[in-house]
Each structure stands twice: as structure tokens, then as C-alpha cells.
């Protein structure tokens, strides 16, 4: 039995002020693993700011500086971070032992390529590769089972092109792969047969949730529904505005809270204006963890998760911890991600989605039934501490 590990976490892909699902996972894993084993985190200046904001302590931060390149736009900065990470990976000295664990926090080149280099230099180390979402078919775009198109979706094509060179490297050199849903295990057949794929859905800091609820108790409901997530085509944010128009047609005073930011923020604003929903939808932007976000959840009745392409998504689970039942499109990943506590409707059926919201809001017994399942799911399966215990057991 192995009694001691040293963890080296590479997170050079972190970008912007927002917190992605992969960022959330590496930060929460680091926070808990550091209570027992030494943890070193390799990142650039923006990543350090995020970690400090999330109050990640008791870890050793090593800065692979790339701040200068942020002055030249996203793409130059992207490749600069990749090259900087590769250079440092050739210089980094590790103990060539199975007690040395290298975790690449995403499948992006800035994290994966330096991990490959370290694995080649130190073959006895354990490399854990994160693979948190498989890129969609560029000719179908960010929609599960979307219709085939002759011209590829540019965003989907870029994402797909970035992932393709990394996948064979992970298949050949990684010791363990973290995915966020059961369907993604099929991406790595050999490792899956060896039992080296772990489903890491994420988690909720239940201690903070309980502390907040104990302090403020039950708050009055202000919002009929709340959304939390990145304003990106895969998250269905434009579709959500259209769904809310249907809700308002039957319930003129209905209020929706939207937490998040992203490339579609201006599209969302224009859609809200075009559909004259300014009084019915409130945009909060990106809200950091803490009392402000928790207050919004506490003052909401249900959580909406309108993603049309996703590997799971832990954002809804955080709201469900406050007793909010959920509704989502019936994506394949969500069948195992949210097996209960969230009603599912056919993908892309906006009318069915709006009817599901109406049922939750109008049928008290049905609401309480789904609510009970939602809370039970979070408290049984979404505890960060149990996730870390499972990981350490696997490594040993």
C-alpha cells in the first residue's frame, strides 16, 4: 500500500475571470488533497488570480509566466502559454516514482502536452489526464444529434481540431483518465477495459451551503427559475430566452435569473430586448461563489439546465443543493449525471421545456416529489470529500 504521494497539477489553460467546470474540479481536488499530501500547481498569472479568489491555500503555486502575451489577443496568448508550458516541462525535475502524480487539468494543449513530456521523461510517474468534454462533430455543431450541415460550425471545428492531436497521446501514455460522464468512457476503449477511467462529475461544497442556510434561513422566492452557466452555444442560452417568452405568455410576472457570462452575452441581451423581456429576465453576469450567488439560489424556485450539447454540468447541482428541482433536455450524459431530481424533455423541444417548467411551478405535489429527489441526489453523490477519497483509493 502506498502511503505518500506528491501531486503536480498543470493548469495553464485557465483563461478569463470565469470559472470553468475543469477549473472548479482541479481547485476543489487540490484543496482536499493538500490536507494529506503535498500539492504543486503550475499556472500562469490569470490562473493564480482565480485560485486566490477561490481561497485555495496550503498548495505550492509555481508561476509559468505568460502575462505579457495577454496583450496580443486570445490566439497568440493561447499558443504562447502552450510553448511556455512545454519549455518548463523539459526543465521540471520530478521523482521518477509511482508516488509522483501529474494531473493535466484539461485536454487543451497547454495542460496535456507538458504532461506528455513529463511522462516520457519520467515513465514511472502516474499521469492523470482530464477529458471533460468530447468535441462535437463540426458538421452537426453544438447540438446533440443535430442535423447535418454542409458548412461546418466554426467554433465546433476549432474545438474538434484542438482535441484530435491530444486524444491518441492520452490513449497511449496516460495512466488514468478523468471524464465527467459515463458515455465519455467509450472514447478510451483500452483504458476503460483496464478500469483506468474515472467519472468525476464534480461536487458541491455542502458545508458552505449548510452554513449559509443556517445563517439566513428561508428567504422569500423572487425568481421562478435560475440558470447558471457559460453563455455559449452548447448551453442553450438563446433557446432559454425563447422558452421564457412562452412562460411569460401564460404568466406575465414570471422572473428568470441568469448567472454567467461568455461569448453569447450580447446575443442574449439583444434577444431579451427583441422579445421585450427586460422586466422578466435579470442578467447577473458572472457571480463568484459565496453569499450573493447563494442568495439567488435561495430566492429561486427551480433550476433550468437547457444545454443542447454537454458532458454533464455541475452548475445545476449547486442550485439543487438549495432544494431546487431541475429541468433539462434529455441529453445522453444527463441520464447518468442527473438520474433523478431533474425532469427531462426531448432535445430541442422548446414547447415541452416550457410545459415542464409550468408543471413544476403549478403542481405542488409534483414539485415536492422532484425537489426531494434533487436534494437527495446532491447530498448522496455530489460531496467533494467522497470524490477525493475515491481518487486516492484508485491511485493506491
N, C-alpha and C positions, 0 to 999 in steps of 0.2 A: 504493500500500500504506500502510495506517495503522500508524504506529509507536508511538503513545501513546494510552492510554485512561485515563479516570477512572471508577472503579466506585462506584456508590451503591447499597447493599443495604438494603432495607427489611424488617425482621423484627420487627414489633410484635405478631405473632400468637403468639410463643413464650409458653408458659404451663406452670407447674409445674416440677418438678425433672427430669422425664424428658426424653429427647432424642428427638424425632420424626424420621422419615426426612427431612422437609423441613429441619429444623434441622441435621441431620447434613450434608446436601448444601450448605447455604449456608456453614456453618462450614468445611468442607473445601475448598470452592471459594475462599472468602476467603483461607484460609491459603496457598494456592498462587498465586493471582492476585496477592496482595500482594508476592510475591517479585519481580514485574516491574512492576506498575502500582499507583498509589495506590488504596486501598480505604477507603471510609467506610461504616460500618454504623450504621443508625438503629434503635434498640431501646429498650425500657424496662428497668427495673431487673432483672426476672427474666431477661430475655434476656441482659443483661450478665453476670449471675452464671453462666449456663450457658457463655457464651463464655470467661470467665475460667477456669472449671473445666476446659474443654476446651483450655486453654492457647492460645487464639487470640491471636496477637501481630502486631505490625507493621501493624495496621489502626487507623484513627481511629474511636473509638466516640463517637456522638452520642446522648445520652440524651434521649428524649422521655418525660419522667417521668409515670408512671401508678401509682406505688406506693400512693398514697393511696387509690385506688379498689379496691385489692385487699381492703380491709376490708369491702366491701359485697357480696361474693359474685361468682360467676363471670359472670353475665349483665350486671350493672351494670359490672363491670370490663371485659367484652368490648366493650361499646358505648363506654365511656369511652376505651379505647385507640384505638378507631376514630376518634372525634371528635378526640382529641388528635393523631393521625397526620394527619388531614385538615387541621387548623389549621396544623400545621407545614409541610405540603406547599405551602400557599399562601404561606408565608414563605420557604421554602428558595430560595436563589439558586444556579442552575446555569449552566454554559456551554452555550448553545444550539448544540450541535455533535454530529455523529455519533460523536465520540470520547468523548462522555458516555454512560455506560451505567447505566441504572436497572434493578435486578433486584428484583422483588417476590418474596419468599421463599416465599409460599404464595398460594393463591387466596382466602384469607379476607379480609374487608373491611379489616382493619387494615393489610394489606400492599398489596392491589390498588387500593383507592380512592385513596390518596395517589399511587400510581404513575400512575394515570389523570390525576390533576390535573397532575402534573409533565409528562406527555406533552402535555397540552393547552396548558400554559404554554410549554413548550419543544418544539415539534414536531419539531425536527431530532435530538433525542436518540434513543438506541436503548433501547426498553423490552423487557426480557426478563420474561415473565410465567411464574411456576411454576404448573403444574396437575398435581399429583402423584397425585390420585385422583378419579375421577368418582363423584359420589354415587350410591348405588343407587336403584332405583325404590322409593319409600316403601311401595308395596303388595306388595313382594317382600322387603324388608328386606335385611339384610347377609348375603345368600347368593346366590351366582351361580346364575342360573336357578332361584331359589327359587319355591315355589308362590305363586300369587296369593292375597292375603288381603283381606277386606272392610274391615278396620280397619288403617290404615297403621301401620308401625313408627315410634314417636315419634322415636327417635334418627335413623333414616334420613330421616324427614320434615324434621327440623331441619337436617340436613346438606344435603339437597337444596334447601331453601328458601334457605340461605345462598349456595349456588353459583349459583342461577339468575340473579340480577341481575348477577353478575360475568361470566358467560360471554359475553354479547353485547359487553361493554366490551372484553374481551380480543380477541375476534374482530375488532373494529373498529379498536382503537388499538395493540395490541401488535405489535412488530416481529418478535419471536421468542417461541416458547412452549416451555418445558421440560416434557416429560412423562416418566413413568418406564417406560412400556411401549408397544410398537407399537400395540396396539388403541386406545389413547387418542388417537392421531394423528387418528383419524376424527372426533373432536369438533370439529376446526378445519379444515374442508374447504379453505377458500380458502388459509389459511396453509400447509397441507400441500402443496397443489399448487405453491405458490411455493417449497417446500423450506425453510420457515421454522420447522419443528417439529424439535426435537432430543430424542432419547430419552436421558435422563440417569438411568441405573439406580442410580447411586451408586458406591461404591467401598470398598476395604479398604486400610488403611494397612499395606502389606506389609512396610515397613521395621520397624515395631514388632513385627509378628508374627514376623519372622525373628530379630529381636534377642532376643525372649522365648524362642523355641525354642532358639536357640544357647546361651542362658544356662542354661536348666533341662533341656534335652534331653527325652527321652521320659518322661512321667510315667505312673504306673500308672492303669489305667482304673477309675474309681469308678462312673460313670453309664453306663447302657446308651444313654441318649438325653438330648439337651438341647434345650430350647425357649428362644428369645429373642424377645421382642416385647411389645407392649402388650396388657394384659388387657382386650380389647374384643370385642364380639360377632363382628366380622368376622374376628378372628384364630383362631377355633375353639378357644379355651382350654377351654371346658366340654366340648366334644367330645373334646379330648385326654385329659381325665381319664377319660372313658368308655372311650376306646381303651386307656389304660394299665391299666384294670381287666381287659381281655381279655388283655393281655400277662402280667399278674401271675397270671391263672388258669392259665397254662401255665408261667410262670417266676416262682415266688413271691418270689424275691430281686431281681427286676428293679427298677432305680432310674432315676428320671427327675428331671432338674434343670430347674427353670423359672426363667428370669431375666426380670424385668419387673414392672410394676405397672399399675394402671389401674382403670376403674370396676367391673370384674368381680372384683376381688381377693377380696372377701368371698364371692361366689358360688363362686369356685374353692375357697376354704378349706372352705366347707360341703360342696361336692361331694366333696372329698377325705375329709372326715370321714364323710359318709354312705356312701361306698364302702369305708371302712376302709383307706385307702391312705396313712395317715400315715407308715408306715415305708418306703413305696415312692416317695414324691414329696417332693422338697425344694424349698421356695419360697425363693429368694434375694432377692426384691424387685428393685428397680432397682439394677443394678451399673454403676458408672462404668467407662469404658474404662481398661484397664490390667491389671496382673498378676493381680488377683483374677478378673476375667472370663476372661482368657486361660487361667488355671489350670483353670477349669471346663471350657472347651472342650477343653483338652488331656487332661482326665481323662474325657472322654465318647467314646462310640463312634460315634454317629450324631447328626444334627441333624434334628428334626421341625419341619415348617412346615405346620400344619393349618389355615391360613387358608381360610375358605369364601367370602370376598369380598375381593379385593385387587387392587392395580395392579402388584404385584411384591413388593417387600420385600427390603431389603438385609441384614436381620438374619441370615438363613441363610448368606449369602455369607461373613460374618465367621467363622462357625464352620467353613465349608467350607475356609477358608484354613488350618485346622489339620488338614486331611486327613479331615474328617468327610463321608461321603456323606450325602445328604439324601433325605427323602421328603415328598411334599406331595399335596394334592388337585389334580386336573388342571384348574386354572383357566386361562382363556384367556390371561391376561397372562403366566403362568409358562411357556407354550410357548416364548416368545422370551426371557423373563427368565432361566430356567434350562433351556436346551435340552439340557443333559447334566449328569451329576453328581447328579441328583435324580430318583428314580423317582416316577411319578405314578399315582394311583389315582382312580377315579370320585368326583366331588364328593359328599360326604356319606356315602360308604360306609365306615363306621367299621370294619367287619369286614375289608374289603380293606386298609385302612390298617394295621390291627394285623398282618395277614398279611405286608404289605410289611416292617414292622419286624422280624418274626420271621425273614423270609428274609435280611435284611441281617445280622442277628445270628448266624444259624446257618450260612449258606453263605459260607465264607471266600473262595472264588474270586469269587463274585458281589460280595461286599463290596469286594474289592480292585479289581475292574473299575470299579465306580461311584466308589470313592474316587479312583482315578487321574483319572477324568473330572472329578470335583468340583474337585480341586486344580488341574488344567489350566485349567478354566474361570475360576477366580478369578485365576490368575496371567496369563492371556491377556487378560481383558476387564474385570477389576474393579480396575484400578490408577488411583488418583485423578489422578496426574500426566498420564496419557494422556487422561483425561476433560477436564482443563483445556486441554490443547493443542488438542483438537478444538473446544472452545468458542471459544477465541481465533482459531483459523483461520476459523471461521464468521463471527465478528464483523468480521474484516478483509475 
